[in-house]
Amino acid sequence: MADKIDLELREDTGGHRFEGVADGEVAGYVQYHRLDDAIVLMHTQVSDGFAGRGVGGALARAVLDHLRAEGTPARLYCPFLRGWVDKHPEYADLVVDA
């Protein structure tokens, strides 16, 4: 599914997650754990009211673009994100083995 929604990405460091905000609400999030040499992306969740609107893909793209700008490699424990990167090989260089 193509990305259909514009998200503002924000990092909730206390909650260890990246949040995608749309229409003033958290539309979804990616839970993470930061390591010294990488970030582990654990789980992606889309809020019920935003299901079917492309939030998962938009959130994946926003998080990975943010990590690229930071220079932070990612370990993908989240099956959704692994599948998304498989479909978007331009992000494969960000991924390191778990």
VMD Tcl script that builds the backbone (N, CA, C; Angstrom):
set m [mol new atoms 294]
animate dup $m
set s [atomselect $m all]
$s set {name element resname resid chain x y z} {
  {N N MET 1 A 0.844 -1.182 0.000}
  {CA C MET 1 A 0.000 0.000 0.000}
  {C C MET 1 A 0.883 1.236 0.000}
  {N N ALA 2 A 0.513 2.208 -0.779}
  {CA C ALA 2 A 1.278 3.452 -0.835}
  {C C ALA 2 A 1.034 4.283 0.423}
  {N N ASP 3 A 2.034 5.085 0.761}
  {CA C ASP 3 A 1.878 5.984 1.896}
  {C C ASP 3 A 0.833 7.034 1.528}
  {N N LYS 4 A -0.201 7.199 2.358}
  {CA C LYS 4 A -1.314 8.084 2.046}
  {C C LYS 4 A -1.477 9.215 3.043}
  {N N ILE 5 A -0.659 9.301 4.050}
  {CA C ILE 5 A -0.905 10.241 5.130}
  {C C ILE 5 A 0.385 10.979 5.464}
  {N N ASP 6 A 0.255 12.243 5.788}
  {CA C ASP 6 A 1.409 13.023 6.227}
  {C C ASP 6 A 1.517 12.916 7.739}
  {N N LEU 7 A 2.687 12.524 8.205}
  {CA C LEU 7 A 2.926 12.382 9.638}
  {C C LEU 7 A 4.011 13.334 10.088}
  {N N GLU 8 A 3.847 13.848 11.274}
  {CA C GLU 8 A 4.927 14.554 11.957}
  {C C GLU 8 A 5.583 13.521 12.864}
  {N N LEU 9 A 6.883 13.344 12.722}
  {CA C LEU 9 A 7.595 12.375 13.548}
  {C C LEU 9 A 8.138 13.070 14.784}
  {N N ARG 10 A 7.901 12.464 15.931}
  {CA C ARG 10 A 8.510 12.964 17.159}
  {C C ARG 10 A 9.031 11.773 17.947}
  {N N GLU 11 A 10.083 12.037 18.716}
  {CA C GLU 11 A 10.685 10.975 19.518}
  {C C GLU 11 A 10.308 11.173 20.973}
  {N N ASP 12 A 9.717 10.151 21.548}
  {CA C ASP 12 A 9.405 10.126 22.977}
  {C C ASP 12 A 10.508 9.305 23.637}
  {N N THR 13 A 11.574 9.986 24.063}
  {CA C THR 13 A 12.731 9.265 24.606}
  {C C THR 13 A 12.382 8.536 25.897}
  {N N GLY 14 A 11.502 9.098 26.706}
  {CA C GLY 14 A 11.099 8.434 27.947}
  {C C GLY 14 A 10.310 7.166 27.692}
  {N N GLY 15 A 9.506 7.180 26.636}
  {CA C GLY 15 A 8.714 6.012 26.270}
  {C C GLY 15 A 9.417 5.090 25.300}
  {N N HIS 16 A 10.623 5.465 24.880}
  {CA C HIS 16 A 11.423 4.670 23.939}
  {C C HIS 16 A 10.631 4.354 22.674}
  {N N ARG 17 A 10.086 5.414 22.086}
  {CA C ARG 17 A 9.359 5.197 20.842}
  {C C ARG 17 A 9.355 6.451 19.979}
  {N N PHE 18 A 9.261 6.204 18.673}
  {CA C PHE 18 A 9.017 7.255 17.703}
  {C C PHE 18 A 7.510 7.276 17.467}
  {N N GLU 19 A 6.929 8.458 17.490}
  {CA C GLU 19 A 5.495 8.589 17.282}
  {C C GLU 19 A 5.230 9.335 15.983}
  {N N GLY 20 A 4.267 8.853 15.245}
  {CA C GLY 20 A 3.787 9.550 14.064}
  {C C GLY 20 A 2.498 10.264 14.426}
  {N N VAL 21 A 2.498 11.577 14.303}
  {CA C VAL 21 A 1.344 12.382 14.704}
  {C C VAL 21 A 0.640 12.910 13.455}
  {N N ALA 22 A -0.673 12.721 13.416}
  {CA C ALA 22 A -1.509 13.232 12.324}
  {C C ALA 22 A -2.769 13.819 12.940}
  {N N ASP 23 A -3.165 14.950 12.457}
  {CA C ASP 23 A -4.386 15.596 12.962}
  {C C ASP 23 A -4.338 15.774 14.478}
  {N N GLY 24 A -3.134 16.026 15.019}
  {CA C GLY 24 A -2.976 16.259 16.449}
  {C C GLY 24 A -3.032 15.022 17.320}
  {N N GLU 25 A -3.108 13.844 16.711}
  {CA C GLU 25 A -3.197 12.589 17.462}
  {C C GLU 25 A -2.041 11.674 17.091}
  {N N VAL 26 A -1.671 10.802 18.027}
  {CA C VAL 26 A -0.671 9.784 17.721}
  {C C VAL 26 A -1.348 8.739 16.841}
  {N N ALA 27 A -0.924 8.697 15.581}
  {CA C ALA 27 A -1.506 7.772 14.615}
  {C C ALA 27 A -0.848 6.400 14.687}
  {N N GLY 28 A 0.378 6.361 15.195}
  {CA C GLY 28 A 1.101 5.110 15.330}
  {C C GLY 28 A 2.456 5.372 15.944}
  {N N TYR 29 A 3.135 4.284 16.283}
  {CA C TYR 29 A 4.459 4.435 16.881}
  {C C TYR 29 A 5.330 3.231 16.566}
  {N N VAL 30 A 6.634 3.452 16.702}
  {CA C VAL 30 A 7.626 2.380 16.609}
  {C C VAL 30 A 8.376 2.360 17.934}
  {N N GLN 31 A 8.277 1.242 18.636}
  {CA C GLN 31 A 8.979 1.055 19.909}
  {C C GLN 31 A 10.428 0.692 19.605}
  {N N TYR 32 A 11.364 1.246 20.377}
  {CA C TYR 32 A 12.779 0.992 20.112}
  {C C TYR 32 A 13.580 0.838 21.392}
  {N N HIS 33 A 14.811 0.370 21.200}
  {CA C HIS 33 A 15.816 0.309 22.272}
  {C C HIS 33 A 17.133 0.775 21.664}
  {N N ARG 34 A 17.701 1.835 22.211}
  {CA C ARG 34 A 18.977 2.349 21.691}
  {C C ARG 34 A 20.142 1.589 22.313}
  {N N LEU 35 A 21.094 1.221 21.454}
  {CA C LEU 35 A 22.353 0.609 21.863}
  {C C LEU 35 A 23.467 1.605 21.568}
  {N N ASP 36 A 24.682 1.265 21.950}
  {CA C ASP 36 A 25.809 2.154 21.659}
  {C C ASP 36 A 26.050 2.310 20.161}
  {N N ASP 37 A 25.857 1.226 19.409}
  {CA C ASP 37 A 26.233 1.228 17.997}
  {C C ASP 37 A 25.056 1.151 17.027}
  {N N ALA 38 A 23.831 1.084 17.534}
  {CA C ALA 38 A 22.658 0.921 16.661}
  {C C ALA 38 A 21.391 1.177 17.476}
  {N N ILE 39 A 20.274 1.111 16.781}
  {CA C ILE 39 A 18.973 1.174 17.447}
  {C C ILE 39 A 18.204 -0.080 17.053}
  {N N VAL 40 A 17.554 -0.706 18.011}
  {CA C VAL 40 A 16.743 -1.890 17.763}
  {C C VAL 40 A 15.292 -1.428 17.643}
  {N N LEU 41 A 14.700 -1.662 16.488}
  {CA C LEU 41 A 13.296 -1.319 16.267}
  {C C LEU 41 A 12.471 -2.565 16.562}
  {N N MET 42 A 11.714 -2.497 17.655}
  {CA C MET 42 A 11.080 -3.679 18.237}
  {C C MET 42 A 9.671 -3.975 17.702}
  {N N HIS 43 A 8.862 -2.922 17.576}
  {CA C HIS 43 A 7.438 -3.140 17.312}
  {C C HIS 43 A 6.843 -1.891 16.670}
  {N N THR 44 A 5.959 -2.100 15.717}
  {CA C THR 44 A 5.216 -1.007 15.097}
  {C C THR 44 A 3.740 -1.192 15.412}
  {N N GLN 45 A 3.098 -0.108 15.815}
  {CA C GLN 45 A 1.670 -0.152 16.164}
  {C C GLN 45 A 0.961 1.025 15.508}
  {N N VAL 46 A -0.155 0.747 14.854}
  {CA C VAL 46 A -0.992 1.795 14.268}
  {C C VAL 46 A -2.245 1.921 15.128}
  {N N SER 47 A -2.590 3.141 15.487}
  {CA C SER 47 A -3.790 3.393 16.290}
  {C C SER 47 A -5.034 3.010 15.499}
  {N N ASP 48 A -6.032 2.469 16.198}
  {CA C ASP 48 A -7.243 1.957 15.547}
  {C C ASP 48 A -7.894 2.961 14.602}
  {N N GLY 49 A -7.996 4.193 14.990}
  {CA C GLY 49 A -8.657 5.194 14.166}
  {C C GLY 49 A -7.918 5.539 12.886}
  {N N PHE 50 A -6.686 5.053 12.749}
  {CA C PHE 50 A -5.867 5.369 11.575}
  {C C PHE 50 A -5.584 4.141 10.712}
  {N N ALA 51 A -6.158 3.004 11.052}
  {CA C ALA 51 A -5.920 1.774 10.296}
  {C C ALA 51 A -6.375 1.945 8.851}
  {N N GLY 52 A -5.606 1.366 7.930}
  {CA C GLY 52 A -5.973 1.387 6.524}
  {C C GLY 52 A -5.684 2.686 5.796}
  {N N ARG 53 A -4.945 3.583 6.439}
  {CA C ARG 53 A -4.656 4.885 5.822}
  {C C ARG 53 A -3.183 5.044 5.465}
  {N N GLY 54 A -2.423 3.963 5.503}
  {CA C GLY 54 A -1.018 4.030 5.120}
  {C C GLY 54 A -0.091 4.514 6.212}
  {N N VAL 55 A -0.565 4.502 7.455}
  {CA C VAL 55 A 0.248 5.002 8.566}
  {C C VAL 55 A 1.492 4.151 8.775}
  {N N GLY 56 A 1.359 2.837 8.704}
  {CA C GLY 56 A 2.514 1.965 8.929}
  {C C GLY 56 A 3.658 2.271 7.978}
  {N N GLY 57 A 3.350 2.384 6.700}
  {CA C GLY 57 A 4.377 2.692 5.710}
  {C C GLY 57 A 4.954 4.081 5.871}
  {N N ALA 58 A 4.077 5.050 6.138}
  {CA C ALA 58 A 4.550 6.424 6.333}
  {C C ALA 58 A 5.438 6.519 7.565}
  {N N LEU 59 A 5.075 5.789 8.609}
  {CA C LEU 59 A 5.867 5.786 9.834}
  {C C LEU 59 A 7.213 5.106 9.608}
  {N N ALA 60 A 7.213 3.986 8.898}
  {CA C ALA 60 A 8.470 3.300 8.583}
  {C C ALA 60 A 9.409 4.234 7.826}
  {N N ARG 61 A 8.891 4.887 6.809}
  {CA C ARG 61 A 9.707 5.802 6.003}
  {C C ARG 61 A 10.241 6.951 6.863}
  {N N ALA 62 A 9.389 7.545 7.679}
  {CA C ALA 62 A 9.802 8.684 8.507}
  {C C ALA 62 A 10.875 8.284 9.520}
  {N N VAL 63 A 10.691 7.141 10.165}
  {CA C VAL 63 A 11.676 6.685 11.158}
  {C C VAL 63 A 13.005 6.384 10.483}
  {N N LEU 64 A 12.972 5.669 9.377}
  {CA C LEU 64 A 14.224 5.306 8.708}
  {C C LEU 64 A 14.911 6.529 8.107}
  {N N ASP 65 A 14.154 7.486 7.602}
  {CA C ASP 65 A 14.761 8.736 7.129}
  {C C ASP 65 A 15.432 9.474 8.287}
  {N N HIS 66 A 14.787 9.491 9.437}
  {CA C HIS 66 A 15.360 10.127 10.631}
  {C C HIS 66 A 16.663 9.433 11.040}
  {N N LEU 67 A 16.652 8.108 11.047}
  {CA C LEU 67 A 17.858 7.362 11.429}
  {C C LEU 67 A 18.980 7.578 10.418}
  {N N ARG 68 A 18.636 7.674 9.139}
  {CA C ARG 68 A 19.652 7.949 8.118}
  {C C ARG 68 A 20.298 9.312 8.392}
  {N N ALA 69 A 19.486 10.314 8.675}
  {CA C ALA 69 A 20.008 11.654 8.953}
  {C C ALA 69 A 20.879 11.668 10.210}
  {N N GLU 70 A 20.532 10.845 11.185}
  {CA C GLU 70 A 21.300 10.714 12.427}
  {C C GLU 70 A 22.590 9.927 12.231}
  {N N GLY 71 A 22.612 9.105 11.180}
  {CA C GLY 71 A 23.739 8.204 10.976}
  {C C GLY 71 A 23.675 6.980 11.871}
  {N N THR 72 A 22.461 6.586 12.252}
  {CA C THR 72 A 22.265 5.467 13.172}
  {C C THR 72 A 21.770 4.238 12.418}
  {N N PRO 73 A 22.513 3.126 12.452}
  {CA C PRO 73 A 22.025 1.894 11.841}
  {C C PRO 73 A 20.921 1.267 12.692}
  {N N ALA 74 A 20.099 0.442 12.050}
  {CA C ALA 74 A 18.950 -0.163 12.724}
  {C C ALA 74 A 19.020 -1.679 12.680}
  {N N ARG 75 A 18.620 -2.278 13.781}
  {CA C ARG 75 A 18.371 -3.718 13.849}
  {C C ARG 75 A 16.857 -3.879 13.869}
  {N N LEU 76 A 16.341 -4.639 12.929}
  {CA C LEU 76 A 14.891 -4.757 12.771}
  {C C LEU 76 A 14.384 -6.039 13.408}
  {N N TYR 77 A 13.844 -5.928 14.600}
  {CA C TYR 77 A 13.186 -7.058 15.246}
  {C C TYR 77 A 11.701 -7.084 14.895}
  {N N CYS 78 A 11.185 -5.980 14.413}
  {CA C CYS 78 A 9.773 -5.862 14.057}
  {C C CYS 78 A 9.525 -6.502 12.687}
  {N N PRO 79 A 8.653 -7.514 12.620}
  {CA C PRO 79 A 8.379 -8.164 11.333}
  {C C PRO 79 A 7.811 -7.206 10.285}
  {N N PHE 80 A 6.967 -6.272 10.697}
  {CA C PHE 80 A 6.419 -5.311 9.735}
  {C C PHE 80 A 7.535 -4.502 9.093}
  {N N LEU 81 A 8.454 -3.992 9.904}
  {CA C LEU 81 A 9.547 -3.178 9.362}
  {C C LEU 81 A 10.483 -4.004 8.485}
  {N N ARG 82 A 10.740 -5.261 8.857}
  {CA C ARG 82 A 11.571 -6.125 8.000}
  {C C ARG 82 A 10.916 -6.280 6.631}
  {N N GLY 83 A 9.620 -6.545 6.626}
  {CA C GLY 83 A 8.900 -6.690 5.363}
  {C C GLY 83 A 8.873 -5.401 4.558}
  {N N TRP 84 A 8.726 -4.274 5.255}
  {CA C TRP 84 A 8.680 -2.981 4.575}
  {C C TRP 84 A 10.018 -2.685 3.905}
  {N N VAL 85 A 11.114 -2.940 4.599}
  {CA C VAL 85 A 12.445 -2.700 4.018}
  {C C VAL 85 A 12.691 -3.650 2.846}
  {N N ASP 86 A 12.199 -4.882 2.929}
  {CA C ASP 86 A 12.326 -5.804 1.793}
  {C C ASP 86 A 11.667 -5.218 0.542}
  {N N LYS 87 A 10.574 -4.491 0.720}
  {CA C LYS 87 A 9.855 -3.885 -0.405}
  {C C LYS 87 A 10.432 -2.530 -0.807}
  {N N HIS 88 A 11.306 -1.980 0.024}
  {CA C HIS 88 A 11.921 -0.669 -0.227}
  {C C HIS 88 A 13.431 -0.802 -0.037}
  {N N PRO 89 A 14.096 -1.459 -0.983}
  {CA C PRO 89 A 15.522 -1.777 -0.816}
  {C C PRO 89 A 16.429 -0.559 -0.694}
  {N N GLU 90 A 15.926 0.627 -0.998}
  {CA C GLU 90 A 16.739 1.831 -0.830}
  {C C GLU 90 A 17.049 2.100 0.644}
  {N N TYR 91 A 16.399 1.380 1.545}
  {CA C TYR 91 A 16.668 1.522 2.979}
  {C C TYR 91 A 17.507 0.371 3.538}
  {N N ALA 92 A 17.831 -0.605 2.718}
  {CA C ALA 92 A 18.548 -1.792 3.200}
  {C C ALA 92 A 19.918 -1.461 3.789}
  {N N ASP 93 A 20.544 -0.390 3.322}
  {CA C ASP 93 A 21.870 -0.034 3.829}
  {C C ASP 93 A 21.837 0.418 5.290}
  {N N LEU 94 A 20.671 0.755 5.806}
  {CA C LEU 94 A 20.543 1.174 7.208}
  {C C LEU 94 A 20.469 -0.006 8.167}
  {N N VAL 95 A 20.194 -1.186 7.627}
  {CA C VAL 95 A 19.911 -2.353 8.457}
  {C C VAL 95 A 21.185 -3.146 8.723}
  {N N VAL 96 A 21.388 -3.450 10.004}
  {CA C VAL 96 A 22.486 -4.329 10.408}
  {C C VAL 96 A 21.873 -5.597 10.983}
  {N N ASP 97 A 22.633 -6.679 10.954}
  {CA C ASP 97 A 22.125 -7.956 11.455}
  {C C ASP 97 A 21.804 -7.878 12.934}
  {N N ALA 98 A 20.779 -8.620 13.305}
  {CA C ALA 98 A 20.345 -8.649 14.716}
  {C C ALA 98 A 21.324 -9.410 15.580}
}
mol reanalyze $m
mol bondsrecalc $m
mol representation Tube
mol addrep $m
